[in-house]
Amino acid sequence: MRIRFVVLAVGALLSVPGVWAQSAAAPSKVGTINVQVAIGSTAEGKQALAEMQSQFAPRQTELDNLRKQIEELQTRLRTASNTLSDDEKARLAREGDQFTRTYQRKQQDFQDDGNEAQREVVDRIGRKMVDVLDKYSKENGYSVVLDTSGQNTVLYAAPTIDVTQDIIRLYDQSYPVKSAATSSKPASTPRPANPKPQQ
């Protein structure tokens, strides 16, 4: 699985409801926001995606190489089955099983670590985005803002009530990103790679 900035169950991750409701005494405008798009489109979200891709690239390469080794073993067993001895076939089959188990374990670790990294980013940006959205809604007279990216069903939303781009712009103004060189927060350390299976 390649690392992509995908926000799943944003409301659950942020402990934020899909509807932001303001003062009930002053009914006025209703707006919509795609929180998933908003988080991934902020400068901080784009920077986090680039950092995650860089952090997980070596592990993706390791998985790709391991998968190629498995495919090569399978091809060798298929194409040379008539010329290989039974002992050699058994040895190659055992080696293939070891590689397959190692690949599956590393792939699961990779996926789990990637999902955790994404959750941390969504939580960090989402908490600040709620503050930006709250301020924006009050200043612009919105009584309700619906999240169109979650499980909530929004059957129709006029483009004129979508505040996603406004929130992205205000978020970037409120929380400007630092360049990678000046960032003081170290990247989380990936889980160490498992050793090559014994033959």
C-alpha positions as MATLAB code, in Angstrom:
seq = 'MRIRFVVLAVGALLSVPGVWAQSAAAPSKVGTINVQVAIGSTAEGKQALAEMQSQFAPRQTELDNLRKQIEELQTRLRTASNTLSDDEKARLAREGDQFTRTYQRKQQDFQDDGNEAQREVVDRIGRKMVDVLDKYSKENGYSVVLDTSGQNTVLYAAPTIDVTQDIIRLYDQSYPVKSAATSSKPASTPRPANPKPQQ';
ca = [
       0.000    0.000    0.000;
       1.448    3.328   -1.010;
       1.172    6.170    1.487;
      -1.608    8.527    0.474;
      -3.193   11.307    2.453;
      -6.543    9.703    3.044;
      -8.694   10.832    5.927;
     -10.994    8.082    7.143;
     -13.721    8.726    9.686;
     -12.517   12.261   10.286;
     -15.241   12.953   12.802;
     -14.269    9.951   14.907;
     -10.560   10.731   14.761;
     -11.033   14.326   15.809;
     -13.930   13.750   18.198;
     -15.677   16.444   16.174;
     -19.302   16.081   15.103;
     -20.176   16.308   11.430;
     -22.273   19.400   12.122;
     -20.961   22.574   13.722;
     -23.910   24.434   15.205;
     -23.716   27.983   16.451;
     -26.274   30.051   18.335;
     -29.782   28.648   17.826;
     -31.252   32.037   18.696;
     -29.908   33.647   15.526;
     -30.871   31.422   12.583;
     -29.099   32.477    9.451;
     -26.785   30.740    7.002;
     -26.040   27.068    6.520;
     -22.668   26.064    5.078;
     -20.816   22.925    4.088;
     -17.186   21.929    4.329;
     -15.301   18.909    3.035;
     -13.012   18.355    6.034;
     -11.060   15.641    4.218;
     -10.218   17.982    1.337;
      -9.581   20.886    3.695;
      -7.056   19.001    5.846;
      -5.184   17.607    2.833;
      -5.185   20.960    1.018;
      -3.677   23.118    3.739;
       0.007   23.932    3.423;
       0.582   21.977    6.642;
      -1.323   18.981    5.252;
       0.694   19.018    2.022;
       3.935   19.275    3.977;
       2.893   16.378    6.232;
       2.083   14.251    3.177;
       5.507   14.935    1.671;
       7.212   14.096    4.972;
       5.255   10.831    5.311;
       6.059    9.811    1.746;
       9.741   10.487    2.385;
       9.683    8.666    5.728;
       7.950    5.560    4.363;
       9.665    5.396    0.943;
      12.511    3.070    2.075;
      10.016    0.622    3.557;
       7.916    0.711    0.377;
      11.052   -0.044   -1.650;
      11.898   -2.923    0.692;
       8.398   -4.354    0.220;
       8.620   -3.971   -3.560;
      11.960   -5.805   -3.615;
      10.658   -8.589   -1.394;
       7.599   -9.015   -3.613;
       9.882   -9.297   -6.672;
      11.921  -12.018   -4.930;
       8.728  -13.952   -4.214;
       7.596  -13.597   -7.835;
      11.003  -14.741   -9.106;
      10.885  -17.850   -6.880;
       7.372  -18.663   -8.057;
       8.395  -18.220  -11.703;
      11.447  -20.429  -11.196;
       9.339  -23.160   -9.621;
       6.823  -23.013  -12.483;
       9.225  -22.847  -15.403;
      11.883  -25.250  -14.139;
       9.698  -27.771  -12.331;
      10.601  -30.542  -14.799;
      14.352  -30.037  -14.396;
      14.546  -29.462  -10.622;
      15.073  -32.279   -8.158;
      12.419  -32.910   -5.522;
      14.801  -31.627   -2.840;
      15.403  -28.399   -4.796;
      11.670  -27.900   -5.340;
      11.037  -28.387   -1.616;
      13.848  -25.972   -0.720;
      12.509  -23.292   -3.088;
       8.964  -23.791   -1.804;
      10.168  -23.360    1.822;
      12.145  -20.272    0.853;
       9.087  -18.850   -0.920;
       6.936  -19.483    2.154;
       9.480  -17.706    4.377;
       9.618  -14.706    2.035;
       5.823  -14.617    1.817;
       5.399  -14.634    5.608;
       8.044  -11.928    5.981;
       6.380   -9.849    3.242;
       2.938  -10.142    4.845;
       4.275   -9.173    8.277;
       6.218   -6.193    6.931;
       3.275   -5.087    4.792;
       0.955   -5.179    7.822;
       3.481   -3.211    9.928;
       3.858   -0.707    7.074;
       0.098   -0.264    6.774;
      -0.399    0.050   10.544;
       2.408    2.600   10.894;
       1.133    4.563    7.882;
      -2.397    4.674    9.283;
      -1.079    5.808   12.666;
       1.011    8.559   11.059;
      -2.048    9.753    9.130;
      -4.191    9.726   12.288;
      -1.618   11.879   14.074;
      -1.604   14.401   11.221;
      -5.408   14.482   10.996;
      -5.690   14.963   14.738;
      -3.076   17.732   14.831;
      -4.464   19.702   11.880;
      -8.104   18.910   12.619;
      -8.031   20.336   16.128;
      -6.687   23.631   14.851;
      -9.101   23.596   11.905;
     -12.068   23.362   14.267;
     -10.884   26.593   15.919;
     -10.559   28.300   12.528;
     -13.998   27.054   11.451;
     -15.592   28.143   14.718;
     -14.233   31.667   14.371;
     -15.137   31.828   10.666;
     -18.697   30.624   11.306;
     -19.314   33.204   14.020;
     -17.826   36.061   11.995;
     -19.801   35.164    8.866;
     -23.190   34.414   10.445;
     -23.331   30.641    9.909;
     -25.641   28.814   12.272;
     -24.775   25.348   10.888;
     -21.824   23.972    8.897;
     -22.144   20.391    7.616;
     -19.159   18.146    6.876;
     -19.718   16.592    3.421;
     -16.701   14.240    3.624;
     -17.876   11.999    6.452;
     -20.597    9.409    6.922;
     -23.267   12.088    7.219;
     -25.566   12.063    4.232;
     -25.801   15.409    2.481;
     -28.199   14.951   -0.418;
     -27.657   18.402   -1.864;
     -25.331   21.285   -1.113;
     -25.208   24.396   -3.254;
     -21.654   25.400   -4.182;
     -22.352   28.871   -2.802;
     -22.559   27.529    0.766;
     -19.320   25.511    0.612;
     -16.762   27.159    2.911;
     -13.945   24.631    2.343;
     -11.653   26.969    0.366;
     -12.222   29.841    2.812;
     -11.258   27.601    5.732;
      -8.137   26.323    3.934;
      -7.059   29.920    3.256;
      -7.737   31.042    6.848;
      -6.027   27.948    8.266;
      -2.880   28.640    6.248;
      -2.933   32.251    7.465;
      -3.457   31.220   11.090;
      -0.958   28.333   11.086;
       1.783   29.025    8.529;
       4.109   26.096    7.978;
       7.801   26.178    8.684;
      10.192   24.894    6.080;
      11.561   21.404    6.643;
      14.993   22.818    7.491;
      13.656   25.006   10.335;
      11.074   22.600   11.695;
      11.892   21.835   15.312;
       9.754   18.700   15.576;
      11.684   15.553   14.616;
       9.971   13.038   12.373;
       8.770    9.941   14.189;
      11.136    7.018   13.937;
       9.822    4.184   11.776;
       9.728    0.664   13.171;
      13.035   -1.134   12.469;
      13.015   -3.530    9.536;
      12.809   -7.223   10.333;
      15.907   -9.259    9.496;
      16.012  -11.337    6.310;
      14.488  -14.779    6.883;
      16.919  -17.553    7.587;
      17.426  -20.011    4.783;
];
